[in-house]
Amino acid sequence: MAILLTGGAGYIGSVTVEHLLSQGEAVVALDNLSQGHRLALGTIVPFYVGDIGDVALLARIIKEHRIESCIHFAALASVDDSVKNPMAYFENNIEKGMTLVRALLQAGVRNVVFSSSCAIYGEQKTIPIVEDAPKWPKNPYGWSKLFFERLLESYDSAYGLKFVALRYFNVAGASEKHGEVHEPETHLIANVLQAASGKRRDIAVFGDQYPTPDGTAIRDFVHVSDLAEGHALALQYLQRGGSSEFLNLGTGKGYSVREVIECARQVTAREITITVQEPRPGDPPVLIAEPSKARAVLGWSPTRSDLPTIIRSAWEWSLRNPNGYARS
């Protein structure tokens, strides 16, 4: 019996593989390598290069490895890109996701942990954001995640599929073995550290006129290793017979873009140049989680998610791996 991780060679997927293996779990990874890195996993787990829309491949993996549950990471995940190319997001995140769930159900797999997003909430009047807050995404990426949540909920009622949808806030940091490598890079902390290392000339601040104390957007950052632990706890919860749930994974504390940059300056002891640009379409001014439900349901509490620890772990990983997963 094994756990299937779709998107298992990606940033969060590879850290979750690392965490599950440390707990003695049998893991199989599937990734089309559009954003993932084959070298992130090496030979430590059975790995398939392929797509979640490939019916024959899914059936073979599920049968050969006796898959009993799935953690579904595989998705396109850029807010900005989704505004420019919504078709790709709906096709990949919804249409192909439906193919995956159909294959799981046909094989009798009933436990799914889903990589959702705080992007489903859109702009909120009440902060921090609770799970039953109104949901009106500001971008196609958020809509694709919200639609898939509704799909899982319907499949629970109709077919007995049990799931935990984990609504991430901003994921950052690195584990000992795995860090963040995207091309292009879209996440704030990774880009700030590229500016600190000289890989980019400056860091773009998208908007400095938001209704926040310093005018820049505020986000809730969670360490990727804390996030990986949340997935393992969610899977254990389902395996114990838990009912389907929607849960925030965040800290309940927000940092502005300027605060992140200043913290990175202190951690790296490097100068970081800022250029202010127009706000990006689809970016809410403030996103901060209310994480108490995840604590109550899963017993999850982030222990590495203070901002200096997040930035230091990412910086140290980047110094050890200046070429990312590419061999020197």
KOLDRENTOR-724775 format. One line per field, with one value per residue (C-alpha): x, y, z. Coordinates in steps of 0.25 Angstrom, whole numbers. Example, Ala and Ser with C-alpha at 12.3 -4.5 7.8 and 13.67 -1.06 7.14 Angstrom:
<recs>
px	49;55 $
py	-18;-4 $
pz	31;29 $
</recs>
This chain:
<recs>
px	0;5;2;2;7;3;13;23;35;31;34;24;23;37;38;25;32;44;34;26;38;44;31;33;22;22;21;20;22;16;20;20;33;26;30;36;50;54;67;59;55;67;64;58;44;37;35;27;28;14;1;-11;-19;-13;-24;-15;-3;-12;-18;-5;1;-11;-11;4;7;-7;-9;-18;-18;-14;-8;-11;-2;-1;-6;-2;-1;2;-8;-2;-1;-15;-20;-13;-16;-28;-31;-19;-23;-37;-32;-21;-26;-40;-42;-29;-32;-46;-39;-30;-41;-49;-37;-36;-51;-51;-39;-46;-37;-45;-35;-30;-22;-24;-14;-24;-21;-25;-27;-41;-45;-42;-43;-48;-54;-51;-37;-32;-40;-48;-51;-66;-63;-70;-62;-61;-47;-40;-33;-35;-25;-34;-46;-40;-37;-50;-57;-49;-53;-67;-65;-59;-70;-80;-72;-72;-88;-90;-78;-72;-59;-53;-44;-37;-35;-23;-24;-10;-6;8;18;33;46;53;56;70;69;59;56;49;53;43;45;41;40;28;28;32;43;50;51;55;67;70;72;81;89;91;83;74;77;65;52;39;29;15;7;10;-3;-11;-19;-9;1;12;4;9;1;1;2;3;15;16;29;29;33;21;12;18;15;0;-2;3;-6;-18;-15;-14;-27;-34;-28;-34;-48;-49;-60;-56;-51;-47;-35;-26;-11;-5;0;-10;1;3;16;16;25;34;35;39;50;55;56;63;73;76;77;86;94;92;86;73;69;54;46;31;22;7;-1;-3;-18;-24;-16;-24;-17;-17;-18;-16;-21;-29;-22;-29;-38;-26;-20;-33;-36;-22;-14;-5;3;14;27;37;28;34;39;54;54;47;56;69;65;63;75;84;78;81;95;97;90;94;89;76;75;84;97;109 $
py	0;14;29;35;49;57;68;61;67;81;90;86;72;69;74;66;53;56;57;45;36;41;35;21;23;17;28;29;42;46;59;65;73;86;92;81;76;61;63;68;53;45;30;30;28;21;33;35;46;48;56;55;55;42;31;19;24;27;13;6;14;11;-3;-6;1;-2;13;15;30;42;56;64;76;76;90;102;112;127;137;147;136;131;145;145;130;126;114;107;108;103;91;87;90;86;77;68;68;62;51;48;47;38;29;29;26;15;8;9;20;29;38;50;62;74;86;97;112;125;131;125;136;148;161;160;171;162;159;148;139;128;116;119;133;138;133;141;139;151;142;130;122;124;120;107;104;107;100;87;88;88;76;69;72;67;54;52;53;45;34;34;41;47;59;70;83;90;105;110;124;128;117;120;114;102;88;82;76;83;98;107;107;112;118;128;131;138;137;149;143;135;147;156;146;146;161;159;149;157;148;160;175;178;174;179;184;183;194;203;210;199;202;196;203;204;203;190;177;168;153;141;133;118;110;99;88;92;91;77;73;78;69;57;60;62;48;42;49;43;29;29;31;46;54;63;77;90;96;108;106;119;126;137;147;156;163;174;173;184;176;164;172;178;164;159;170;167;152;152;165;169;182;179;190;192;197;201;196;196;186;173;169;160;163;166;176;166;151;146;132;129;115;110;100;93;92;87;76;72;76;84;96;103;103;108;119;132;141;141;126;124;134;128;114;119;127;116;106;115;117;102;100;113;106;100;85;87;80;89 $
pz	0;-4;-4;-18;-18;-31;-33;-25;-31;-28;-17;-7;-12;-11;4;7;1;10;22;19;17;30;36;29;19;5;-6;-21;-28;-41;-48;-62;-59;-64;-51;-43;-43;-45;-37;-25;-23;-28;-26;-13;-17;-30;-39;-52;-62;-66;-66;-57;-69;-74;-71;-75;-67;-54;-55;-56;-44;-35;-38;-38;-25;-18;-16;-4;-3;-11;-8;-20;-22;-37;-42;-49;-38;-42;-40;-50;-61;-58;-61;-75;-78;-71;-81;-77;-62;-64;-73;-64;-50;-52;-65;-62;-47;-50;-58;-46;-36;-46;-47;-31;-29;-40;-33;-19;-14;-4;3;-3;2;-7;-9;-9;-7;1;-13;-12;-2;-10;-3;11;20;33;36;40;30;35;27;25;21;7;-5;-17;-24;-31;-41;-50;-41;-29;-36;-41;-27;-22;-33;-29;-15;-19;-27;-16;-7;-17;-19;-4;-4;-16;-16;-2;-5;7;6;14;6;11;8;8;11;6;6;7;13;11;17;19;5;-3;-6;-16;-31;-41;-55;-55;-40;-35;-20;-12;-2;-13;-22;-10;-8;-23;-21;-9;-16;-29;-38;-41;-40;-31;-25;-31;-21;-27;-21;-10;-8;-2;10;19;30;20;7;2;2;15;14;24;22;26;26;15;25;34;22;19;33;31;19;27;39;29;23;37;40;28;31;44;38;39;31;20;24;19;27;26;28;32;45;48;46;34;29;18;6;12;25;17;10;22;29;17;18;33;30;18;22;7;1;-7;-17;-18;-30;-28;-40;-42;-34;-41;-45;-35;-23;-10;-1;12;13;28;32;45;47;59;52;47;61;66;55;52;64;54;60;51;59;48;42;49;37;41;41;28;21;28;23;9;9;14;4;-7;-3;-2;-16;-24;-37;-31;-35;-47;-45;-45 $
</recs>
